Structure formats: structure tokens, C-alpha cells
């Protein structure tokens, strides 16, 4: 997409986003709520029309909403419902019938961990189980490109790991994935590349590791001889640690609460989203 | 196109299955008019003149409840729950989806009218319909009209919790005024004018002619025109204002 804009009345939700996602890539849109992530993804999914800019999804304009394009994409909405009285197996069979080359329903049930609930009414499923059904319904058509809008929001850590495993297995199958998240560790764990979005603009784009390498490469924290917590940033942690430990040994002190850290995506994120 | 047809059929079968699994919908859309018929029919037992009026009134009400009420409920529920939005993201053709949904409503109407015709013959001293063709035409036009109005009306309902209030605010007064004017020759002129301009009273007139009095299509062309006009109006609003997703809060 190039120079994508979306305006709602006087409010411009997306103000010029340029992103190009490669085939087979897991791409993350990371940003706070209201950054324009969902609007952007929903334009790509064909739910919304853009105000201006160029968009191409698998070589097609999503605004035309062609059935051919929708056969090749899978969508996990931020909040999508399902009939109360349908069972996961029935829903998957029904959804599979929409696609020319669907995956095997039993296989998708197993992949999404829903076998035990396969014949229960959906209204008896827990939130986490419903989310797995969301994944399963998006995958059953065997799409090339999968959109995941805040896929693990509200998950407990265990469910989140399970969802991450699913995403990784899709990546191994060569699927292209565009996911939005406001969880930094999620972008870090899953995405090959990340675009950090705020106020409808891209602040930074690149592999999470490279984005993490900002001005400060390493962050060393400890308590000094007055008990004050000190945090120092350095390009050369070995030298700094040698200096610190040398001083401490000489004075017979312990370096209380010593830690050495790489800046996380969170640091970059905070740095970038703090209004400069 | 055969693909769209096959998918529409699958959607229809799913809608049927979901309908019967939801006891409250099955009750309100299906059993209620029949209970009305049984109750009022028993009370009026022996009074053939009254029974002759009751049966087409209930038939008209059935058409309205299986289409207008049922679709307004369904569309609002599916929209607010995000089911419509999810379906919109799949390759299911829009025509197949709505074909399935509409066929489901039509099946319910057809079942109800069949039951009412059979009950009329078995219990209420009314023979077989005198004009099958007129019966079918009025039911079909009535279904299209009220189904379209139901979908259009769903646009006006802001959330699922208020659906019952909105639907009944329309359904009950329309049923009441239409029944009253149909049944009473002494209704005030302006009340009669209102009822004649709404689609239910003309539908009951047409059904009454087909089922009881033997007045065929020809003598109810004006009634048919009123229903058809409402149908066109309803279709226009239904398509124009259709929303696949809940308004963002």
C-alpha cells in the first residue's frame, strides 16, 4: 500500500501509510489503541474503502471485493461473532464449503485444539475457545494471506503461547501473515518485520531486532555506593561492566540489583510514541 | 452461478437448523400465531361468521411475524454479534447468503399458512381455499413486502437489547389496527384510512378473499397494489441502508 489515507468526517484515522509485505512474511502493525491499525487492516480486508492512496492485496484492489480475492485470504477479526447454536464442527464444515480447496475439517479442529469441543454449541465455549474457533474459521479455506487483528487480546499467557504456536506453524507453511497488536512481546515473538504506527502514521519499520538497536545498545543498571539505582547506556557493555565490577571489588561492595539488558521493543516504542 | 445456488442451499439448510435449535425464536415466530388461532378459535367456536374472519386475520399476522419480526430480530442479532461482518469477509456470495436467509423465512411462512389452512378445514368449518392462485400470490407478495420491511427496520434498531421494544412498537399497533378495521364495519373513517394504507389490512383482505369469501385476485387488485408499493419501499430501504456491522461505540 502506498500513501494510504482514511478520513472519517473531520478525523483522519490513517494519514499516509506506506507498507509493502513480502510473500511468506509475518508482518506486525504495532501501536497503541486508536493508532489506525484496525482501520488500515480493514481497508486491506475490503471492509472499508480508502479516502486516497494505492492498495494492492495479492495483486488486487480489495475495495472491489472480488470473490476470487476473498477465497485467497483468511480474516481473524478483532471481535467477530458466530451463531449461538452452531457447533465448531458444523461451522467449519459450512465455512469450508465457501472455498475451492478447503483444508480438512478434522485437521483444522485438531490444529486449533477444538476436538473436545467440536460438537458443543458455540454459546457454551469459553472466550479462549471462541478465539480458537475464529482462527479455525479463518484457516479452513487454506488462504495464502491471513489477517490477524489483535489476535491474542484478552488471552491468558498460556493461551497466548498456543496462539503464537499456531501463527508460527502457519508461517512454516509459507503463509503470509499481517497481524496487528499492541503487545510488544507479541510483535517481537512473531513478526519478521514490524511497523510502529501512531496517529495514522508509521514511525519506524524494520525487523524487531533492528528496531531495538536504537541510540542505546545495552542498558546496565545497578545500585551505586549510596544505594541509588543507576541506569547507564553503553555500546560497550564489556568495558563498562569491567569498570563497575572492578570498582565494586576494590571497595568490597556488592553491585546490588545489577542487570544488563538489551533495549526491548517497548523502549523503542515508548521513545517513538513519546511526542517528540 | 450454480456455485452461488449450491452455497445458497447450504446457507438455507444452516438457517433451518439454527432456527429449530433456538427455542425462543421458534416459539415467538412460529407457535404464537398458532396459539392465537387455537385460543380465539375455541372461544369463537360455533360462531361461523366470526371464525371466517379470524382465520385470515391470523394468516396475515403469521406472514408478518415469520418475516418482518423474525428478520428484524435475526439481522440485528447477527449484526451486533459480528456474525454478518465475519460472513462478509468470506467468499460466500451476498446473494447466496440472503437467498438462504430469505428462503428460511419463506419456509416458516409456508408452514404456518399450511397449518392454518389445515386447521381451518379440520376445526373451524372453513373448507379448502377457494382460490389457490390468489392465496399463493398474496402470500408471496406479502412475504416479499414484510421481509423487506423487516430488514429495513433492522437498520433503525440500535442494539439487540432494544429489538423487542422496537419490533413490538410496530408489530402490535399494526396488528391491532388492521384486525380492528378488518373486523368492524363501524371503525372511524380516518382509522380505516390508516389501516388501508398499511400493508397488513390489504393482505388480510386478499387472504380472506382467497380462503373464505371466494373473491379472487381481480377484486383485490388495489390491496395487492398497496402491499407491492410497501414492498418496493421496503426493498429500497433494506438495500440502501444495509449495514454489515455494529456501529462503532
Boltz contact constraints between the chains, C-beta under 6 A:
constraints:
  - contact:
      token1: [A, 67]
      token2: [B, 91]
      max_distance: 6.0
  - contact:
      token1: [A, 70]
      token2: [B, 91]
      max_distance: 6.0
  - contact:
      token1: [A, 71]
      token2: [B, 91]
      max_distance: 6.0
  - contact:
      token1: [A, 75]
      token2: [B, 89]
      max_distance: 6.0
  - contact:
      token1: [A, 79]
      token2: [B, 82]
      max_distance: 6.0
  - contact:
      token1: [A, 80]
      token2: [B, 82]
      max_distance: 6.0
  - contact:
      token1: [A, 80]
      token2: [B, 85]
      max_distance: 6.0
  - contact:
      token1: [A, 80]
      token2: [B, 86]
      max_distance: 6.0
  - contact:
      token1: [A, 81]
      token2: [B, 81]
      max_distance: 6.0
  - contact:
      token1: [A, 81]
      token2: [B, 82]
      max_distance: 6.0
  - contact:
      token1: [A, 81]
      token2: [B, 83]
      max_distance: 6.0
  - contact:
      token1: [A, 83]
      token2: [B, 18]
      max_distance: 6.0
  - contact:
      token1: [A, 85]
      token2: [B, 18]
      max_distance: 6.0
  - contact:
      token1: [A, 85]
      token2: [B, 21]
      max_distance: 6.0
  - contact:
      token1: [A, 85]
      token2: [B, 22]
      max_distance: 6.0
  - contact:
      token1: [A, 94]
      token2: [B, 14]
      max_distance: 6.0
  - contact:
      token1: [A, 97]
      token2: [B, 10]
      max_distance: 6.0
  - contact:
      token1: [A, 98]
      token2: [B, 90]
      max_distance: 6.0
  - contact:
      token1: [A, 98]
      token2: [B, 91]
      max_distance: 6.0
  - contact:
      token1: [A, 98]
      token2: [B, 92]
      max_distance: 6.0
